[in-house]
């Protein structure tokens, strides 16, 4: 598990998702780069976006940072529109 500093400086790298193809990779944090609608945010392969977004079918505003609770990590994302930066684990 990465330390908070590793996550803040993206020590394991980053990946930009700016299309509608699902990206499956271990993710420490999701940074929303532009207004984005998520199709899925996954932990252990299960969609958990309703745990992190109150109205999951609506737009998440640019600048939002999403971190998994309880020291978990995300396992994938899929977008309907927009773009995000994945902070890799």
C-alpha positions in Angstrom: 0.0 0.0 0.0 1.3 3.4 -0.9 1.8 6.1 1.6 -0.1 9.4 1.5 3.0 11.1 0.1 3.3 8.5 -2.6 -0.2 9.2 -3.7 0.2 13.0 -3.5 3.2 12.9 -5.8 1.8 10.1 -8.0 4.9 8.1 -7.3 3.5 5.1 -9.2 2.5 7.2 -12.2 -0.7 8.4 -13.8 -3.0 7.6 -16.6 -5.5 9.9 -18.4 -8.8 8.4 -19.4 -10.6 10.6 -22.0 -12.7 8.1 -23.8 -15.5 5.6 -23.1 -13.4 2.4 -22.9 -13.2 0.9 -19.5 -9.7 1.2 -17.9 -8.9 -1.6 -15.5 -5.9 -0.9 -13.3 -5.2 -0.4 -9.6 -6.1 3.2 -8.7 -5.3 5.2 -5.6 -7.2 8.3 -6.6 -9.3 9.8 -9.4 -8.9 13.4 -10.3 -11.7 14.8 -12.5 -10.1 17.0 -15.2 -13.3 18.2 -16.8 -17.0 17.9 -16.1 -17.4 14.1 -16.3 -20.2 11.5 -16.2 -19.1 8.1 -14.9 -20.5 4.8 -16.2 -18.7 2.9 -13.5 -16.2 3.3 -10.7 -15.1 -0.2 -9.5 -13.6 -1.8 -6.5 -12.7 -5.5 -6.8 -14.5 -5.5 -10.1 -17.9 -4.3 -8.7 -19.4 -0.9 -9.5 -19.4 1.3 -6.4 -20.0 4.8 -8.0 -23.2 5.3 -5.9 -21.0 5.0 -2.8 -19.0 8.0 -4.0 -21.4 10.1 -6.0 -24.8 11.1 -4.5 -26.5 11.4 -7.9 -24.4 8.8 -9.9 -25.9 9.5 -13.3 -25.1 13.3 -13.2 -22.0 15.3 -13.9 -19.1 15.4 -11.5 -17.5 18.8 -11.7 -13.9 19.4 -12.8 -11.4 19.5 -9.9 -13.1 16.8 -7.8 -10.8 14.2 -6.2 -12.2 10.8 -5.4 -10.5 8.5 -3.0 -11.7 5.0 -1.9 -12.7 4.7 1.8 -11.4 2.2 4.3 -7.9 2.0 2.7 -9.4 0.3 -0.4 -8.2 1.0 -4.0 -10.3 1.3 -7.1 -9.9 -1.4 -9.8 -11.3 0.4 -12.8 -13.3 3.3 -14.3 -15.5 3.8 -17.3 -16.8 7.1 -18.5 -19.8 8.3 -20.4 -18.2 11.7 -21.0 -15.4 13.9 -19.8 -11.9 13.1 -18.7 -10.1 12.0 -15.5 -6.5 11.5 -14.3 -6.0 8.2 -12.5 -3.3 8.2 -9.7 -1.9 4.7 -10.0 -1.1 2.3 -7.2 
